[in-house]
Amino acid sequence: MRILAEFIMRGRMQATLVAATCLMLSLLLPLLSLLAAATVALVTLRQGWREGLNTLLASALAAGLLGAIVLGNFALPVGYGLMLWLPTWGIAQVLRLTRNLGWTFELAAALGLIGVTLAYLFSPDMAEFWQERMQQAFGSVGVDPAHWQARVSVAARYLTGIIATGMLASLGLSLLLARWWQALLYNPGGFRAEFLGLRLHKPMAYLTFALGGMGLILEAQAREAIVNLLLVLTMLYLIAGTATLHALFASRNQKIWLFGLYGLMLFVPHILLPIALVGLSDTWLNWRDRFGSREKQI
């Protein structure tokens, strides 16, 4: 990874090559989209918004040219790249200015909340909207939607929040990867201290509790919108909870628990909500100071 980061930082042409190539390959291997976005974020974090924007636009053009050659479609890669890179570029600039992961992730989550809210304002029955699209998708691949009607009906109710949550997760992972690359090259050990010190702020926690309370008293369609908003906040607190638990286990030199934590996150989805609750409660309880070792962390 260090070699790749060094290559990216050699110049705009190298960064453009990595971003555009990873973007095109992500059509086959979706995880490579993280590398594509992290490339733009790294340039922005290190060299500022102007160079980050120049790299973004150059990468979009390069991806379009590759798309025209390989796929016969210029617009698709350009649109995909702009959708992926513009939020990453903006959030990376926020982190560059604030130097605070907590504020940065909260802003990213706020954008997700705004997106979900606007979706419900413009189309109050989002469940029906997604259900129609999913049925069309099933039909286009020759699958009878009737066999999946019950599952489609449930998934459609929460797909708006799931998409926003997925975008927040992708944005967060790309930004963390870029920050790690930056630390590898210019500030060894800096990323670890910054990530393990990540803590969110009380206003976002109050908003979470307010939405939770509204979800208990509002009726069907309004409750559906609230749940979709809470999905976005759950991802935010999952990131914070992961940082909190990592810091606790690292401070006590409990490496086996660290491996267990990330292993469970990968293979046992049910553990994600308790981790998010740790992140939410840390806003007030400050678990690291209460239970972390006073000795230097590993």
Stockholm file with secondary structure:
# STOCKHOLM 1.0

chainA/1-298         MRILAEFIMRGRMQATLVAATCLMLSLLLPLLSLLAAATVALVTLRQGWREGLNTLLASALAAGLLGAIVLGNFALPVGYGLMLWLPTWGIAQVLRLTRNLGWTFELAAALGLIGVTLAYLFSPDMAEFWQERMQQAFGSVGVDPAHWQARVSVAARYLTGIIATGMLASLGLSLLLARWWQALLYNPGGFRAEFLGLRLHKPMAYLTFALGGMGLILEAQAREAIVNLLLVLTMLYLIAGTATLHALFASRNQKIWLFGLYGLMLFVPHILLPIALVGLSDTWLNWRDRFGSREKQI
#=GR chainA/1-298 SS CHHHHHHHTTCHHHHHHHHHHHHHHTTTSTTHHHHHHHHHHHHHHHHCHHHHHHHHHHHHHHHHHHHHHHTSCSHHHHHHHHHHHHHHHHHHHHHHHHCCHHHHHHHHHHHHHHHHHHHHHHCSCHHHHHHHHHHHHHHHTTCCGGGGHHHHHHHHHHHHHHHHHHHHHHHHHHHHHHHHHHHHHHSTTHHHHHHHTCCCCHHHHHHHHHHHHHHHHSCHHHHHHHHHHHHHHHHHHHHHHHHHHHHHHHHTTCHHHHHHHHHHHHHCGGGHHHHHHHHHHHHHHCHHHHHSCSSCCC
#=GC SS_cons         CHHHHHHHTTCHHHHHHHHHHHHHHTTTSTTHHHHHHHHHHHHHHHHCHHHHHHHHHHHHHHHHHHHHHHTSCSHHHHHHHHHHHHHHHHHHHHHHHHCCHHHHHHHHHHHHHHHHHHHHHHCSCHHHHHHHHHHHHHHHTTCCGGGGHHHHHHHHHHHHHHHHHHHHHHHHHHHHHHHHHHHHHHSTTHHHHHHHTCCCCHHHHHHHHHHHHHHHHSCHHHHHHHHHHHHHHHHHHHHHHHHHHHHHHHHTTCHHHHHHHHHHHHHCGGGHHHHHHHHHHHHHHCHHHHHSCSSCCC
//
